Amino acid sequence: MRIEDLKKVSLGHYPTPLEKMENLSKELGKGELTIKRDDTTGPAFGGNKTRKLEYLLQEAIDTGCTAVLTFGGTQTNHGRTTVGAAIKLGLKPILILKGEDPGYLSGNLTLDALMGADIYFVPEEKDQEQAANEVIKKYETAGDQVYVVPMGGSNYLGAVGYIMSVKEIMEQMKAQALDIDHVVCTVGSMGTYAGMLIGAKYFNAPFDIIAVPVMPEEKDEEVLAYANEICEHFDLDITIAKEELKIAYGPANAPYAGEEYNKPDPITREAIMMLAKSEAIMLDPTYTGKTFRGFVELIQAGDWIKPHENAMFLHTGGAMALWTKEHLDDMQEQLRTNCKTTQA
Ligand SMILES: Cc1ncc(COP(=O)(O)O)c(C=O)c1O
């Protein structure tokens, strides 16, 4: 079967807007900058996981599952979107979250709780897989059939969502008379970047895909292996070569990913404030804020993105992480210097 003909459930609003960032383009003074608003896919505020979940949850339904279980950190965007998708489809949402119960539900956890998910906190030192298996057994004993969505929705099936998104972007470019030379996205569990890389080659896109990692460690080999596994699985008749990968790590002394995963830093927060102040678009401190910093610095450097070239930023969602207690506490001082507050 052709990849274009794979069945999927309908969860999101498409096409997601592809908008010009006129203020930011003026501010940076280079090519025309656009943004693809995959933060607006829905459900439960959506984000990049929705495109993946449409293919994954089709499989859940086809196999007669009654519950959906997935994994992540306590503030997982993927988990929150999976809960929303499960609710929409009448399936029971179960989350296995790595870490202790924070005792205070903020950010994504607020939304998970509002939607009535079954949430299991598994301390870091415990075997996560074993804990998940015990939870699955419990539901199965009670008569449920559990569909397990992999971390980040990134297996070969989830990646189809982002392979197909390339076609959507190309159609929008035509309809809106836009030229795009580069797309910049985040790479975490890899489904988004690998999917787009494959999609760009498969559909002969006029743009390349540049990724910014969420962790400072080297990711090239892992992405390459995953992408080619997907090509092989679907018999796509293409392979991705190492030279085609464009992963921007940033300066060695201040990588775009920061010191480590989910550790926001003042430079990332500056980038978040830059987009908020220029376009009124909100990013998150763990993924898109770091990627946007990379986007701006790549444009300023003029190497991978030349001064006359047009670049599109893929907004993959997650802004609700801004409202986690830890991030709010961390951000207070910087917020005060970013705005004027007056006690009138
Ligand atoms: C907001 C956001 N952007 C980007 C990513 C990374 O996407 P991927 O896991 O497909 O690499 C994630 C992953 O959780 C995310 O939550």
The ligand as an SDF file (V2000), in Angstrom:
LIG
                    3D

 16 16  0  0  0  0  0  0  0  0999 V2000
    6.4720   20.7460   21.8050 C   0  0  0  0  0  0  0  0  0  0  0  0
    7.3360   19.6910   21.2260 C   0  0  0  0  0  0  0  0  0  0  0  0
    8.0700   19.9770   20.1480 N   0  0  0  0  0  0  0  0  0  0  0  0
    8.8920   19.0650   19.5880 C   0  0  0  0  0  0  0  0  0  0  0  0
    9.0100   17.7910   20.1100 C   0  0  0  0  0  0  0  0  0  0  0  0
    9.9640   16.8310   19.4640 C   0  0  0  0  0  0  0  0  0  0  0  0
    9.3440   16.0810   18.4850 O   0  0  0  0  0  0  0  0  0  0  0  0
    9.8390   14.5980   18.2010 P   0  0  0  0  0  0  0  0  0  0  0  0
    9.6730   13.8610   19.4730 O   0  0  0  0  0  0  0  0  0  0  0  0
    8.9700   14.1220   17.1160 O   0  0  0  0  0  0  0  0  0  0  0  0
   11.2640   14.6640   17.8020 O   0  0  0  0  0  0  0  0  0  0  0  0
    8.2550   17.4320   21.2260 C   0  0  0  0  0  0  0  0  0  0  0  0
    8.3780   16.0880   21.7980 C   0  0  0  0  0  0  0  0  0  0  0  0
    7.8000   15.7440   22.7860 O   0  0  0  0  0  0  0  0  0  0  0  0
    7.3910   18.4020   21.8040 C   0  0  0  0  0  0  0  0  0  0  0  0
    6.6410   18.1290   22.8860 O   0  0  0  0  0  0  0  0  0  0  0  0
  1  2  1  0
  2  3  1  0
  2 15  2  0
  3  4  2  0
  4  5  1  0
  5  6  1  0
  5 12  2  0
  6  7  1  0
  7  8  1  0
  8  9  2  0
  8 10  1  0
  8 11  1  0
 12 13  1  0
 12 15  1  0
 13 14  2  0
 15 16  1  0
M  END
$$$$
